[in-house]
Amino acid sequence: MKKNISMTVMTASAVDATETPAPRAAADAASSAPRYHAVVGLDVGDRQSHYCVLDLDGSVLTEGTVATKEASLRVLFEGKGRMRIALEAGTHSPWISRSLIGLRHEVFVANPRKLRLIAESDAKHDRADAHLLARLAHVGPALLSPIHSRSAQTPIDLAVIRAREVAVQTRTKIVNAVRGMVKSTGHRLPASPTLTFARKATETCPEALQPALLPLIRLVQTLTDDIAAYDRVVAAKAHAYPETQAIQSIHGVGALTAVAFVLVLNNDRARFKRSRDVGCYLGLKPKQRDSGKRSPQLGITKAGDPLIRRLATQSAQYILGPFGRDSALRRWGLSLASHGGKNAKKRAVVAVARKLVVLMHRIWITQDAYDPMRGVAVHSAA
């Protein structure tokens, strides 16, 4: 079902234009008039999407479905006048939002984490979701908690890092599975780093399990080679983003973490006015549910991109580990880890990761030289 949006909107606009205001009143009306003439809620599906069109009074003008293809969306929305369009963030939202913005529409991509009204509805279906998105966009875009859409090149560059992450996770699962199956027969593979696992496992794998496990061990070696190739590609991309060189001056932050950080923030150094906000954006801020005199300690929000949060946590673990160099950040983290019971180390790692991303953002926007002992008093010998 696809109705003609332009005819419906033109009819509504013609009714509004029947009365001609006085010149001064017309000027005031023009200054306060919205820059769009219709509001659209677009519930995006993998194959087809539902839409609902409202006029400026909030009345439903038309609704229907459209194929989730750029050509179909262009036919539906091109040349129909400027509209305010709301859709939820998802797999298709980046390219759809860029396409609709290219057609000169006002587009808001809603944050699904904030729209519990849709996710927890007792009567949830695509048509109702499109209606609700349109209603929220009509009342005020702030209700959608809109997110920033990335540029067209950013997802392409991020795809290399995300593909590498899939390869790493797959390799880890295979290694753990091989070790577990060997243990179940009363044997044990020797401890070894992942880089040498395939060689040592091939040499010590029990003969009875070789038909089952050798193919998996060969697959581990293939993934290890592929991950090394991904690392070379990421190192090359670091040169394409020269600002990451300053970030990599922090000991414990390599090309992978620096490039991922810049790309997740859409290579926009003006995105955040305060560097402290980056930790909250990446989900490293503790939740808060205070009520009266109750102020419980909760975990972090885990909002934002889990990839950069995981990489920042790994960097924090390295900084606090045996190979981390002496720095103000390391001293602060170790001080936290030494107090607070058995979970103190975990909390210290998260706290260091949060402080690390703030530091990375500050160095990124200023390009200042990293001073590892900044803020640490240096006492001269007597």
N, C-alpha and C positions, 0 to 999 in steps of 0.2 A: 504494500500500500504506500504510494508516494503521491502526495498532493502538491500542487503548485504553490510554493511559498510566496513568490513574487506577486501573484494576482491577489492573494488574500491580504497581504500587507498593503498593497496599493489601494485596495478597497477601503481598508481601515484608515489609511492616510487621507483618502479623498473626503471621508466624512469629517475628519478633523479640520480640513481646509475650507469648509463651506462658509465659516465666519471669518471675516477679515478684520483683525484688530486695528486700533489706532496706531499711528507711526511709533509714538513713544512706548506704548504697550507692546507693540510688535518687537521693538528692540530689546525690551526687558525679557520678553518671552524667549527670544532667540538666544540671549546670553545664558538663561537658565535651562534651556531645552537640552535633553540628553543628546549625546553624539551618536545615537543609534535609534532605530525605529521599531525594533522587535527584540525579544529575548528568546533564546533557544537553549533547551536542555538536551544534551546529546549523550545517551547511554551507549557506550561503545562496546560492541561485541566482536568476537573473532571473525565471524562471517558477515553479520549484518548488525546495524546499529539502529536504535529507536530514537526519534527526535520528537520534541514537543515545542511548539512556537507560541509565545504569548505576545499580546500587544502591550503597550506601555501602561495600560490599566490593569494588567494581570489576567485578562481573559484569554482563554485558549483560542487561537486562530486556526491552527491545524496541527496534525500529528501524523506520524507514519514511520516507515522503515526505509533504510537505504543501505546498499551494500558497503561494507567497510573497505572501500577501494578509493584511491585518490581521484580517479576519473568520475566515479559516481558522486562523491562529495562535491567535486567541482561543478557538476551539472546542477546539483541541488542548491548550492550556496553562491555560485558565481553570478555577479550582475544583479543581485537582489537587494542592493543597498546595504549599508552598514548595520550589523546586528551584534548583540552581545551573546556570546555562545559559551556555555559551561559544559565541561566534561570531566570525568574522573581520571586521575593519573593511572596509567596502566601500560601494557605492552605497546599499544598503538597510539597512545596519547602524544608522544613526541612528534611523530611525522604528521599526525592529524592537526595538531596545534600550529605547526609551522605552515602547513598548507592553508589553513583557514586565515592565519595572520597575513599570508601572502595575498589572500583575496580581500584584505583590508577590513576584516572583521575584528571586533574586540573579543579576545579569547581568554578564558580563565580555566586553568587546569586545577581541579579541586584535589585536596589532600584526603585520601580515603581514610587515613587514621583519625581524622577529625570529623568525618561524616558518619558517625555512628547512627545517625538518624536513618541512613539508607541501609547500612550493613545489618543493623539489628531490628529492622522493620519486620512485623509479623505478616505483612502482605507484600513481600518483596518480589517484584518481577520487572522486566526491562521497561515496560511502558510506564509503570509507577515511578521507577528511578528517573526516567527522562522528565516526567512531570515535576518531581521534587527538585532536580537540578535546575530546571527552569525557574521554579518558584524562589529558590534560594538566590539565584543570580538576579532575579527581579527585585527582591527585597534589598540585597546588598552583597557584593562580591566578597566582603570580609567574612561572611558566614561560610564561604567555601574553603577558607584558609588556603588560598591559591599558592601554588608552587611555581618556581621559575623553570621554564623549559630550556633545555640545553640546545646549543647550536647544532647544525647538521653534522659537523666534523667531529664533535666531541664523542658521540656514541660509537663512531667508527674507530677512533683511537682507543676508547675504553674497551672495545670488543676484544682487543689483543690481551689486555690485562685480565678481563673476565674469563677468556678462554684459558689463559694460563692457570687461573684459580681453579677451574674445573679439572684441568689436568692434574694439578697438585692434589686436590681432594680425591680424585679417582685413584691416583697412585697410593695415597695413604690407606684407602679402603682395601686395596688389593694386598698391600704389605701386611696389614693387620689380619686379613682373611687367611693369607698363607701361613703366617705365624700361628694363628689359632688352629688351623687344620693339622699342622705338624704337632702341636702340643697335645691334641686329642689322641694321638697315637703313642704318646709317651716319649716323644723326642722333643728337641728344642733347637731352633736355629740360633746361631751365634749373634750376639749383639753387634750391630753395625749401623753406620749412618746410611741414609737412604741412597746416597750416591753409589755406594758399594754393595747395596743389598742384593742386587741381581747376581753378581759374581759369587758372593759368599753363599747365597741360598742355593745356587746351582751346584756348588761343590759339596754342600752338606745335606741336601734334601734326601730323605729316606728313599730307598730304591722303590719301595712299594707305592709311594705317593708321586713319583716322578711323572707318570702319564697324566696325572690330574693337575699337578702344580707347575711343571716346567713351562707350559704355555702362558700361565699367569706371570711367572717370573720373567719370561721374555717380554711380556707386555709392560712390566715395570721398567725394564731397561729402555723400551721404546718411549715410554712417557718421560723418563728422565732425559733422554736426548731431546725430546720435543720441548720440555720445560727450559732446557738450556738454550734452545733456539728462540723461544719466546723472550728469554732474558736479553738476548742480543738485540731483538727488535725493540724492546722497551728501552734499552740503553741508547739506541739510535733515535728513538722518539724524544728522549731527554734532551738531545741536542736541538730538536725542533722546538722545544720549549725552554729557551736559555735561562728563564727565571728560576727553573728548578735547580740550577747549579748552586745557588745560594742556600736552598733548603737542604741539599745534600751535604753541606758543610757541617750539619749536626751529626755527630757520631752516633750511629745506630739507624740513620735514615738513608736508605739507598735510592737508586734511580726508580725502582718499582714504586716505593711509597711516595716519593716526591711527585712523579708523573701522575699517579692515581689521585693524589690530593688535588693537584691543579685541575685535572679533568673533571673530577666530581664537583668541584666548585665552578665548572664551566669556563675555566681560564679567565675569570672575571675578578680582578683584584679589588674592584669597588663594590663587590656584592655585599660585604658586611662592613658597617661603619666601625664596629668594635671587634677586635680579634677574639675577645672572650665569647662572643656569640657563636663562634665556629664550633666550640666544644658542645654547646647545646644542640646546634644543627645536626651534628654527627651522632647524637644520641648518647653522649658520654656524661650527661648531667644526671644526677640522682633524681628519681621521682619524688614528688612532694604531695602528701595527703594529710596535712595537718588538720586537726579538728579539736577546738578547745585547747586543753592542755596536752593533748596527744600529739606527738611529733615522731612517728615511727621512722626507722631507717629502712629505706627501700633501695631496690636495685636501680640501675641506670635506665633511661627511657628506651634506649635502642632505636631511636628515631633515625631517619636519614639512611644513607647508603651503608649496608653492612660490610662491604668490601673494604672501604677505607678505615672503618672502625676496627676491623680485624687486623689490618696492616699496622695501624697505629698502636694497637695492643701488642703486636709482635715486636715492634720497635721499642716499646716501653719495657718489655721483658728482657730484651737485649741490653738496654741501658742499665737495668737493675741487676743483670746477671754477672757472672764472673769475668766476662770479656768487656764489660762496659767501662769506659774511661771516666776518670774523676771529673765531675761537673757539679754545678749547683743543682741541676735537676736530679742527678743521681743521688746526691746527698740528701735532698729533700725526700725523695722516694724511699730511700733506705731508712730514714728517720720514721716515716709513716709505717713502714713494714715492721719496725721493731716494737711497736706499741699496738695494742688492740686485740690480742688473742690470735687464734688460729687462722682467722680470715683476714688478718691485717695485710698479708702479702698480696692477696687478691685485690683488696681495696687499694693498696698502694700502686699496683700495676695500672688499674683503671684511672687513678688520680694522675699518675705520670702520663698516661696516654692523653688524658684531657688537657693537661698542661702542655704536652708536646704539640698537639695540633694548634693550640693557641700560639705557641712559639713559631711553628712552621708558617702560619698565616702572617705573623708579624714580619718575619724575615722575608717572606714572599713579597709583601707590599712595599717594604722599605728597601730591600736588597742590601741591608746592612750586614757587615761581617758578624758571624756568630761568635759570641764571647761565652765560652762554657762556664766561666766562673763569675758571670755577672751577678751582682748582688751579694757575693761572698766577700767578707772582710779579709784582707790580706795583712797579716801582722809581720812587720819587718823584724829581723833579728836584732837583738840589743847589741 
